[in-house]
Amino acid sequence: MIIATGATAKYLGLEAEKKYMGMGVSACATCDGFFYKQKDVAVVGGGDTAAEEATYLAGLCNKVYLIVRRNVLRASKAMQVKIMSTPNIEILWEHQAVDLYGENGVEGVILVRKKGTPEEEKINLKIDGFFLAIGHTPNSEIFKKYLETDTAGYIKTIPGTSKTNVPGIFAAGDVQDPQYRQAVTAAGSGCMAAIDAERYLSDLQK
Ligand SMILES: Cc1cc2nc3c(=O)[nH]c(=O)nc-3n(C[C@H](O)[C@H](O)[C@H](O)COP(=O)(O)OP(=O)(O)OC[C@H]3O[C@@H](n4cnc5c(N)ncnc54)[C@H](O)[C@@H]3O)c2cc1C
């Protein structure tokens, strides 16, 4: 059996995210960043993924706003230093995105600063792209009873192979890849799984 059930990006749950999906909303900077060359974008998140996505976009875009819900970043110290020293990244501390607007695509985001406090304030920020970087959920729930997964739920494979801890069960693509999650890496690992499965079956017949 080859498991290739992928990983699902997490969204904030705003109606506007669905409306503008592929029209300014993305959950993959490396995939869609190119479309925002020299434009202004926002990245939502405060962890390592958000820091990496913001740094990547900073190399392409005019301005990158990092929208952080709290007043601290969860990202590693090294990533924080990188973010703070990138001149075209601006961190918007204690901001939450509540809506998006635009005619034929995203033209801006409505933010609330210090939500739920007496200083609460609504802000209209003009942007061309809205990137979610609040994590992915590997679609491994139904296999967790049988297979080893990491703390985030990604199926563990023996390094350099697609083999799981159960002989004859192989995993490929995003469901076993917390790092890259790209079509080309998924396809490559799919090829590895096909070869591993074929060899496994051949060995059974010996
Ligand atoms: C908006 C966006 C843009 C992207 N653009 C690019 C790009 O430009 N270049 C690039 O390289 N990568 C891109 N990616 C990433 C790329 O799409 C993924 O890395 C790739 O699709 C992963 O392949 P996969 O086969 O592992 O999983 P998926 O393509 O997610 O396929 C998993 C399949 O398993 C099915 N499934 C899930 N659970 C079950 C179940 N319990 N039972 C049966 N079936 C199940 C799902 O319905 C789905 O059909 C993008 C991703 C997103 C979200």
The ligand as an SDF file (V2000), in Angstrom:
LIG
                    3D

 53 58  0  0  0  0  0  0  0  0999 V2000
   -2.4670   26.8420   -3.6410 C   0  0  0  0  0  0  0  0  0  0  0  0
   -1.3340   25.8520   -3.8740 C   0  0  0  0  0  0  0  0  0  0  0  0
   -0.4900   26.0710   -4.9400 C   0  0  0  0  0  0  0  0  0  0  0  0
    0.5620   25.1820   -5.1550 C   0  0  0  0  0  0  0  0  0  0  0  0
    1.4160   25.4320   -6.2110 N   0  0  0  0  0  0  0  0  0  0  0  0
    2.4840   24.6390   -6.3870 C   0  0  0  0  0  0  0  0  0  0  0  0
    3.4420   24.9110   -7.4110 C   0  0  0  0  0  0  0  0  0  0  0  0
    3.3060   25.8900   -8.1510 O   0  0  0  0  0  0  0  0  0  0  0  0
    4.5050   24.0760   -7.5240 N   0  0  0  0  0  0  0  0  0  0  0  0
    4.6840   23.0130   -6.7030 C   0  0  0  0  0  0  0  0  0  0  0  0
    5.6630   22.2810   -6.8840 O   0  0  0  0  0  0  0  0  0  0  0  0
    3.8070   22.7190   -5.7250 N   0  0  0  0  0  0  0  0  0  0  0  0
    2.7270   23.5070   -5.5320 C   0  0  0  0  0  0  0  0  0  0  0  0
    1.8530   23.2560   -4.5080 N   0  0  0  0  0  0  0  0  0  0  0  0
    2.0920   22.0840   -3.6450 C   0  0  0  0  0  0  0  0  0  0  0  0
    1.6050   20.8070   -4.3350 C   0  0  0  0  0  0  0  0  0  0  0  0
    0.2620   20.9880   -4.7530 O   0  0  0  0  0  0  0  0  0  0  0  0
    1.6990   19.6370   -3.3670 C   0  0  0  0  0  0  0  0  0  0  0  0
    3.0200   19.5480   -2.8530 O   0  0  0  0  0  0  0  0  0  0  0  0
    1.3500   18.3220   -4.0350 C   0  0  0  0  0  0  0  0  0  0  0  0
    0.0640   18.3800   -4.6090 O   0  0  0  0  0  0  0  0  0  0  0  0
    1.4060   17.1850   -3.0290 C   0  0  0  0  0  0  0  0  0  0  0  0
    1.0210   16.0110   -3.6770 O   0  0  0  0  0  0  0  0  0  0  0  0
    0.4270   14.8030   -2.8770 P   0  0  0  0  0  0  0  0  0  0  0  0
    0.1200   13.7640   -3.9010 O   0  0  0  0  0  0  0  0  0  0  0  0
    1.3140   14.4450   -1.7530 O   0  0  0  0  0  0  0  0  0  0  0  0
   -0.9210   15.3450   -2.2080 O   0  0  0  0  0  0  0  0  0  0  0  0
   -2.2190   16.0120   -2.8730 P   0  0  0  0  0  0  0  0  0  0  0  0
   -1.9490   16.5600   -4.2100 O   0  0  0  0  0  0  0  0  0  0  0  0
   -2.7750   16.8900   -1.8130 O   0  0  0  0  0  0  0  0  0  0  0  0
   -3.1820   14.7570   -3.0820 O   0  0  0  0  0  0  0  0  0  0  0  0
   -3.7160   14.0360   -1.9930 C   0  0  0  0  0  0  0  0  0  0  0  0
   -4.9760   13.3240   -2.4810 C   0  0  0  0  0  0  0  0  0  0  0  0
   -5.3920   12.3900   -1.4920 O   0  0  0  0  0  0  0  0  0  0  0  0
   -6.7850   12.5050   -1.3000 C   0  0  0  0  0  0  0  0  0  0  0  0
   -7.1090   12.0550    0.0580 N   0  0  0  0  0  0  0  0  0  0  0  0
   -6.8740   12.6770    1.2280 C   0  0  0  0  0  0  0  0  0  0  0  0
   -7.3030   11.9280    2.2640 N   0  0  0  0  0  0  0  0  0  0  0  0
   -7.8150   10.8040    1.7300 C   0  0  0  0  0  0  0  0  0  0  0  0
   -8.4130    9.6290    2.2660 C   0  0  0  0  0  0  0  0  0  0  0  0
   -8.5760    9.4650    3.5830 N   0  0  0  0  0  0  0  0  0  0  0  0
   -8.8150    8.6620    1.4140 N   0  0  0  0  0  0  0  0  0  0  0  0
   -8.6480    8.8110    0.0830 C   0  0  0  0  0  0  0  0  0  0  0  0
   -8.1070    9.8950   -0.5040 N   0  0  0  0  0  0  0  0  0  0  0  0
   -7.6840   10.8640    0.3200 C   0  0  0  0  0  0  0  0  0  0  0  0
   -7.0690   13.9750   -1.5360 C   0  0  0  0  0  0  0  0  0  0  0  0
   -8.4160   14.1850   -1.8750 O   0  0  0  0  0  0  0  0  0  0  0  0
   -6.1500   14.2640   -2.7200 C   0  0  0  0  0  0  0  0  0  0  0  0
   -6.7570   13.9480   -3.9400 O   0  0  0  0  0  0  0  0  0  0  0  0
    0.7630   24.0830   -4.2880 C   0  0  0  0  0  0  0  0  0  0  0  0
   -0.1250   23.8580   -3.2260 C   0  0  0  0  0  0  0  0  0  0  0  0
   -1.1550   24.7400   -3.0030 C   0  0  0  0  0  0  0  0  0  0  0  0
   -2.0900   24.4860   -1.8460 C   0  0  0  0  0  0  0  0  0  0  0  0
  1  2  1  0
  2  3  1  0
  2 52  2  0
  3  4  2  0
  4  5  1  0
  4 50  1  0
  5  6  2  0
  6  7  1  0
  6 13  1  0
  7  8  2  0
  7  9  1  0
  9 10  1  0
 10 11  2  0
 10 12  1  0
 12 13  2  0
 13 14  1  0
 14 15  1  0
 14 50  1  0
 15 16  1  0
 16 17  1  0
 16 18  1  0
 18 19  1  0
 18 20  1  0
 20 21  1  0
 20 22  1  0
 22 23  1  0
 23 24  1  0
 24 25  2  0
 24 26  1  0
 24 27  1  0
 27 28  1  0
 28 29  2  0
 28 30  1  0
 28 31  1  0
 31 32  1  0
 32 33  1  0
 33 34  1  0
 33 48  1  0
 34 35  1  0
 35 36  1  0
 35 46  1  0
 36 37  1  0
 36 45  1  0
 37 38  2  0
 38 39  1  0
 39 40  1  0
 39 45  2  0
 40 41  1  0
 40 42  2  0
 42 43  1  0
 43 44  2  0
 44 45  1  0
 46 47  1  0
 46 48  1  0
 48 49  1  0
 50 51  2  0
 51 52  1  0
 52 53  1  0
M  END
$$$$
